[in-house]
Amino acid sequence: MASEAILPSAHFYLLDKQNEGKHDTEFSRTSSNFGPALRCPQCGGIIGSLSWEPPYQGELELYGTDFGDLMDGPSGLIITERFAEDFKAKGLTGLSGFHPVEVKKVRHRGGRGPKPGPPPNYLYVTLAYGQPALDLARSRILTKKPATCTWCRYAGPDAIDGLFLEEGTWNGEDVFRPRGMWGIVLVSERFKRFAERHAMSHMALIPIEKYVWDPLGILPPHQQPSDG
């Protein structure tokens, strides 16, 4: 499977949460135990949020009717035990830790309706980082501060109209943060098939070459992502 995964034609997807819907769930930490952030081994710059240390405790806000399988967490992701077991059983890679999370409270924001049952068991995981890197020449990233470090490749984006990975930097990880933009989560084609077959909820998978992020409205309205 690994040899199949590193083909140059491999497709990648940006992993995002799926807002609204029946599985709309949000996590907020209640424990504020933080460790140091990662730093670039070349330039020394910060390349991640502060690490989250135990105890892993938090609250859930349920906007839908059922709890989601995946949520954003401090410097990582919050996933259900079901997600973790199936992920490991299929031999997928890129997640580590799998620390149990204590849910202190559930707030039901879904309005009227039956009260939800108890939440599933959740785990806190961190993501692979350090190998796959964005191809800054092909990726369409609008920024006033171009990257100066050849390792972390950090450039604070003003807008994004498609991303590409540099060939030869990906070693088959199924979930990872790319060098050049550690704040996003990318996944492999194999992860996409896994998520669909196991009906994993509360996630959206966007082909990275079609990913558009334009909070300032500076991209031309007619502009469509294309294969650089």
C-alpha positions in Angstrom: 0.0 0.0 0.0 2.9 2.4 0.8 4.4 2.0 -2.7 1.0 2.7 -4.2 0.6 5.8 -2.0 3.7 7.6 -3.2 2.8 7.8 -6.9 3.4 11.3 -8.3 -0.3 11.4 -9.5 -1.6 10.9 -5.9 -4.5 13.2 -5.0 -4.7 15.2 -1.8 -7.6 16.8 0.1 -7.9 19.6 2.6 -9.7 18.3 5.7 -12.3 20.7 7.0 -15.2 20.5 9.4 -18.7 20.3 7.9 -20.7 23.2 9.4 -24.4 22.7 10.1 -26.0 19.4 9.5 -27.0 16.7 12.0 -23.5 16.1 13.3 -22.5 19.7 13.9 -20.4 19.5 17.1 -17.8 21.9 18.5 -15.1 21.2 21.2 -13.6 23.7 23.6 -10.9 22.9 26.1 -11.4 23.5 29.8 -7.9 22.7 30.8 -5.2 25.2 30.0 -2.0 23.1 30.3 0.3 24.1 27.4 3.8 23.2 26.4 6.1 24.8 23.9 5.3 25.2 20.2 7.3 23.5 17.5 10.1 25.6 16.0 11.7 25.3 12.6 15.0 23.5 12.8 16.4 25.8 10.2 15.2 29.4 10.9 14.0 28.9 14.5 10.6 30.4 13.8 7.4 29.0 15.4 5.7 26.5 13.2 2.7 25.5 15.3 0.4 26.3 18.1 1.4 25.6 21.7 1.2 21.9 22.5 -1.7 20.8 24.7 -0.6 18.8 27.8 -2.7 16.6 30.1 -5.2 16.5 31.6 -7.2 16.6 28.4 -10.6 18.0 29.4 -13.2 20.0 27.5 -16.8 20.7 26.7 -19.0 19.9 23.7 -21.5 22.1 22.0 -23.9 20.1 19.9 -25.7 22.1 17.2 -27.1 19.1 15.4 -28.8 16.0 16.7 -25.9 13.5 16.7 -22.3 13.9 17.8 -19.6 14.2 15.1 -16.6 11.9 14.6 -14.1 14.7 14.2 -13.5 18.2 15.6 -10.8 20.7 15.9 -8.7 20.5 19.0 -5.8 22.4 20.5 -2.8 21.8 18.2 -4.6 18.6 17.0 -7.9 16.9 16.4 -10.6 15.4 18.6 -11.8 12.1 17.2 -14.2 9.4 18.3 -13.0 6.1 19.6 -14.8 4.5 16.6 -12.8 6.7 14.2 -9.5 5.8 16.0 -10.2 2.0 15.9 -11.1 2.0 12.3 -8.2 4.2 11.3 -5.7 1.9 13.0 -7.4 -1.3 11.7 -7.0 0.0 8.1 -3.3 0.8 8.7 -3.6 4.5 8.0 -0.8 6.8 9.2 -0.2 10.3 10.3 -2.0 10.5 13.7 -0.4 9.9 17.1 -1.2 10.2 20.8 -4.8 8.8 20.9 -5.2 10.3 24.5 -8.6 9.9 26.1 -10.5 13.2 26.5 -12.7 13.8 29.5 -15.9 15.6 28.4 -17.0 17.8 31.4 -20.2 19.1 29.9 -22.4 18.9 26.8 -24.4 22.0 25.8 -27.2 21.3 23.4 -27.6 24.2 21.0 -29.9 22.5 18.5 -33.0 24.1 19.8 -36.1 22.1 20.5 -36.0 18.4 20.1 -35.2 15.3 22.0 -32.3 15.6 24.4 -29.2 13.8 23.0 -27.8 10.7 24.7 -24.3 10.6 26.2 -21.5 11.5 23.9 -19.2 8.8 22.5 -15.7 8.4 23.9 -13.3 11.0 22.4 -9.6 11.0 21.9 -7.0 13.7 21.3 -4.5 13.2 18.5 -1.7 15.1 17.0 -0.7 15.1 13.3 2.4 14.3 11.3 4.5 17.3 10.3 7.9 17.8 8.8 8.0 15.9 5.5 5.4 16.9 2.9 5.9 20.5 1.7 3.8 22.9 -0.4 5.1 23.7 -3.8 5.1 27.5 -3.5 5.8 28.0 -7.2 2.6 26.1 -8.3 0.4 27.0 -5.3 -1.6 30.2 -5.8 -1.0 32.0 -2.5 -1.4 35.7 -2.3 0.8 37.2 0.4 2.6 40.4 1.3 5.4 38.4 3.0 6.8 35.7 0.8 8.6 32.7 2.4 12.2 33.3 3.3 13.0 29.9 4.9 13.5 26.9 2.5 12.5 24.4 5.2 9.3 25.7 6.9 8.4 27.8 3.9 6.0 29.9 6.0 4.2 32.7 4.3 1.2 34.3 5.9 -1.5 34.1 3.2 -4.0 36.9 2.4 -5.8 34.6 0.0 -5.5 31.1 -1.4 -6.7 29.9 -4.8 -5.4 26.3 -5.0 -2.5 24.4 -3.4 0.0 21.8 -4.6 2.5 19.6 -2.9 6.0 19.5 -4.1 6.7 16.1 -5.7 9.1 13.9 -3.7 8.3 15.4 -0.3 5.4 13.1 0.6 6.2 9.7 2.1 2.7 8.2 2.2 1.3 9.9 5.3 -2.5 9.7 5.3 -3.1 12.8 7.6 -0.5 15.6 7.9 0.2 19.3 8.1 2.3 20.5 5.2 5.4 22.6 5.5 4.5 26.0 4.2 1.1 26.1 5.9 1.0 24.2 9.2 -2.4 25.6 10.1 -4.2 23.3 7.6 -4.8 19.5 7.6 -4.3 17.5 4.4 -5.2 13.9 3.8 -4.5 11.3 1.2 -6.8 9.6 -1.3 -6.7 6.5 0.9 -8.0 8.5 3.8 -10.9 9.8 1.6 -11.9 6.3 0.7 -11.7 5.2 4.4 -13.8 8.1 5.5 -16.5 7.4 2.9 -16.6 3.7 3.5 -16.9 4.1 7.2 -19.3 7.0 7.0 -17.2 9.3 9.2 -19.2 12.4 10.0 -18.6 16.1 10.5 -15.9 16.5 7.9 -15.5 17.9 4.4 -12.8 16.9 2.0 -11.8 19.5 -0.6 -9.3 18.7 -3.4 -6.3 20.9 -2.6 -6.0 22.3 -6.1 -9.6 23.6 -5.8 -9.3 25.0 -2.2 -10.2 28.7 -2.1 -9.8 30.9 1.0 -10.5 34.6 0.5 -11.6 36.3 3.7 -10.7 39.8 2.4 -12.5 39.3 -1.0 -9.4 40.1 -3.1 -9.6 37.2 -5.6 -11.3 38.0 -8.9 -14.9 36.6 -8.8 -14.4 34.8 -12.1 -11.1 33.2 -11.1 -11.4 29.4 -10.9 -8.6 27.0 -9.7 -6.8 25.3 -12.4 -3.9 22.8 -12.6 -1.0 25.3 -12.4 
